[in-house]
């Protein structure tokens, strides 16, 4: 076996080749406080369970700190702006 041949057999680094499906957001800063899901739910006037589900499915960008889910207010504002500009879908009766 050649000395450099092992490098080509190693799997790629975790997340190195993955592409994000969410739009590019500005990089988060610790100058902006992190919100809990409960605080985000209060701002959006939705149930806390909806916020957890939206974060889990990627609908809302979130930051995981261990097992805790945190959100940035600027991300919530961006989400609301996208929803406001999105075409409305008709509900079938």
N, C-alpha and C positions, 0 to 999 in steps of 0.2 A: 504494500500500500504506500502511496506517495504521501509525503508530509502534509501537503495542502489539500488532499482529497477529503479529509474529514469535514472541512468547513462547508463543502457543497452538500453534504448529506444531512446537516443539521436543519431542523425545521426553522422557518422564519420566526423572527421575534414576535411575541404576542402583540397583536394589534398593529404590527408594522405595515402590512399590506392592506389593512382594512380601510375602506373609504367611508366617510360619514355620509348618511343620507339626509341629514339636517342641514339647513343653510348655515353658512359661516357666520358665527357670532363673534363679537369682540372677545378677546381673552379676558376671563374674569380677574378681578382685582380684589384683594382683601380690604380695600378701602370701602367697598360696598358690602354692607352686612348680609349674611346669609339668612334666608327666611326658612322657617319650618313649614311643613306641609299645611299645618293648621293656619299659620299666618297667611300663606299663599291662598288658601281656600277662603279666608275672610276677605282678602283683597279682590278675589275673583267672584265672590258671592256664590260659591259652589260648595259641595260637601267635600270633606277631607279625603274621603275614599276616592273621589274623582281625581283629585290631585295626585294621589299615590298611583292610580291606574294610568293617568296621562304621563307621569314620569317614567313608569315601568315600560310603557309601550313606545316611549320616545316622542310622544306628542308635545310634551313640555321638556325642555332641556333641564337637567338637574345635575347636582354635584353629590356624590356619595362620600360621606365621611364615615368610614367603617360601615355599620349597618344603617346609619342615619341618612335620610334623604334631605337635601337642602336645595333651595332655589334662590336665584338672584332676582331682585325686583325688575332690573332691566330686561331680563329674559321674559318675565311675565308681561311687561309692557310691549315687548316685541311680539309676543304671542297674540295679545289683544289687538295690536295693529294689523297683524296678518289676518285675524278673524274678521276684522272690520272691512278689510279690503277684498276678502275672498267672495266669490260669487255665491249667492245663496242657493241651496238645493231645496227643491220642492218636496214636501212630505206627501206621501200618498195616503189618501183617506181610506 
